[in-house]
């Protein structure tokens, strides 16, 4: 190990980042907070540095007030921890699919990356650095960047798979010992449970699932305890996945791609998940070129993609990222998984959402999407929509058939109003 690569955080960053550079940092539970805080403290040294990030569950130190001339922050996914910074104009939005990010920021892409700031675990017996909890984009970004600064966190899990970095891949190593950013799954109610029951009924034994975080995904995972030999190929793993592995529900034994392996790009959960994943040969974290590769996903038999939405219009268009004039999420990987499920033999793509919002005042099945709302999933790709009132199978149906199917799963208080809007 080259001792010259080990630096104090501020010294490493000042050498790595030049004015006008484009910088990416690891996201979610792998956010390298010690390095980001060091950057923020030393903000007067930097000018016009473009900072790229995805979903975060902790603060964004570089988006604080007063740092605007030093850091131009751009996020491809909004989240509650940075929503205020976003609303106040200190974070710009990048509309992009997860699968496209590495190509866009590649050396030959339209926005080549200069610096990658990543969190890694201490080197393993082979001397290589695992990217710990955040691999999906951190790995390809590190390979494309001119300079790589790594926060070596001795509390990060050493996850397995093909995406690790050698000492030669890293320019600066900074010691760190801090708990990872955790995400605690919240409670869910009877409405989410009813939706989860409909979802679970559509998942056959031996299926491979993709699922995210939130109340409905949490409910779905808890209602899969009676299934057999499920597999996982997803953007992320959560605590709920660990429970199903320990119960023998998830075995990955029937997967025809990566058999026997939990395949994902991120760990998003608590210490329970991080310790489960540490040096666990059942867990493989991969880059987005694998996790969000719709062509590869399409070769996985019985692939079931489970995602949510803000609203669905009566033709099947899905808005999963925008509400009341505000960007609340991002394109994410949803389209990649929907596209993959479309071509999977026996595959299904499920959009699950509550029928209404704001304590029953607003229908989430709507005549047309809200003004300004983007189409996250176009109507020709929407397969199955589920609310607590039932299941609407849309694939292969005409517009009139879709309208009737979606009216049937709308909240009863809004059905007449929706039907009148259609007739008008």
ABEGO torsion letter per residue (X at the ends): XBAAABBBAAAAAAAABBBGBBBBBBBEAABBAAAAAAAAAAAAABBGBBBBBBBBABBBAAABBGAAAABBBBBABBBAAAAAAAAAGABBBBBBBAAAAAAAABAABABBBABBBBBBBBBBAAGBBBAEABAAAAAAAAAABABBBBBBBAABBBBBEABBBBAAABABBBBBBBBBBBBBBBBBBAAAAAAAAAAAAABBBGBBBBBBBEAAAAAAAAAAAABBGBBBBBABBBAAAAAAAAAGABAGAABABGBGBBBBABBBBBAAAAAAABGBAABBBBBAAAAABAAAAAABBGBBBBBBBABBBAAGBBBAABBGGBBABBAEAAAAAAAAAAABBGBBBBBBBBABBGGGABBABBABBBBGBBBABBAAABABBBBAAEBBBABGBBAAAAAAAAAAABBAAAAAAAAAAAAX
